[in-house]
Amino acid sequence: MSISVYVTRRIPDEGLALLREHCDAVEVHAGEGPPSRRDLLTGVKGRDGLLCLLSDRIDAEVFDTAGPQLRAVANYAVGYDNIDVAEATRRRIPVSNTPGVLTETTGDLAWALMFAAARRVVEGDRMVRSGGWGGWGPMQLLGVDVWGSTLGVVGGGRIGAAVARRAAGFRMEVLYCDPRPCPELEAECGARRLPLDELLGEADFVSLHVPLTDETRHMIGARELRLMKRTAVLVNTSRGPVIDEAALADALRDGRIFAAGLDVYEREPALAPGLADLGNVVLLPHLGSATGRTRGRMARMAAGGLLAMLRSECPPNCVNPEVLGGRR
């Protein structure tokens, strides 16, 4: 049986080589940016499999255009809110993601943002490069301490737990907020589970690690930002719309919190008006999983999941395994 696959962006060669080894045709969207809607619909037409990214909206129109032979969709990401999984399930199309492989790498980046925002690293770099630094001064670019402070982790899953584990080296108290207790996190890190409002009021650093759902969209808005300490730092490496970005820009501008570090955005790649003008926010271009080793592992997992589903096998990273007779 001939197998044809469409990949919506060039991914590391480890994944593409695997697909080309087992598929008769593999088309990869040309160009660095995401495909336009027209290009996406053209590329998916007549394909058996689709490997897509978070920036690609995969919905009923895509499924209709692809045709009834489309048998699997693999998302090159942990999150998959860009895919209408309910519609895919209705059509008996399995969907996979890439959990686990990027946990530690994304945890590292959350800490990089934490330190950069707390110690005003980007502001200092800009001052030196521009020639504006006149030498050491006792009141120059004063930041806030990470060591010995309180870390609040919102979301006790894989990445949130990885971030919490790193706090031990800095003698931090760890708080966490999650719908369910996380006994391992409590045992390993001495973490205390609190409701979100209480965590926001106590934490010096708040790091967000939740999926994007109706419940988590804008979970951090103007009201929540007012609950935080004026010396607090907010970090987001999860999904952009978890934060009301306009409200965050206002809070940073007014000094209601000390700083923020963002790797994801509400309307990525666009920013809320005025956010880029603020010195007390570190802005990264979605680098959470951006190391060669991790992105390569993601590519192999996405490709391997797609191939397994095309063989009617259920990979462990299938998000709707009931389509293939598996269990959630």
Protein Blocks (a to p, Z undefined) as FASTA:
>chain_A
ZZddddfbdcdfklmmmmmmmpmbdcddedjbdcdfklmmmmmgopabdcddfklccdfk
lmmmnopklgbdcddbfblmlpcfklmmmnopacdddehjlmmmmmmmmmmmmmmmmnom
mmmmmmmmnopagbjcfkgoiacdfehpacddehjafklmmmmmmmmmnopacddddfbd
cfklmmmnopacddfklmmmmpmbdcddddddfklgokbcfklmmmpcfkbccddfkbfk
lpcfklmmmmmmnopafbdcdfbdfklcbdcehklmpmkbccdehillmcfklmmmmmmm
mmmmmmmmmnopacfkbcblmlnopaZZ
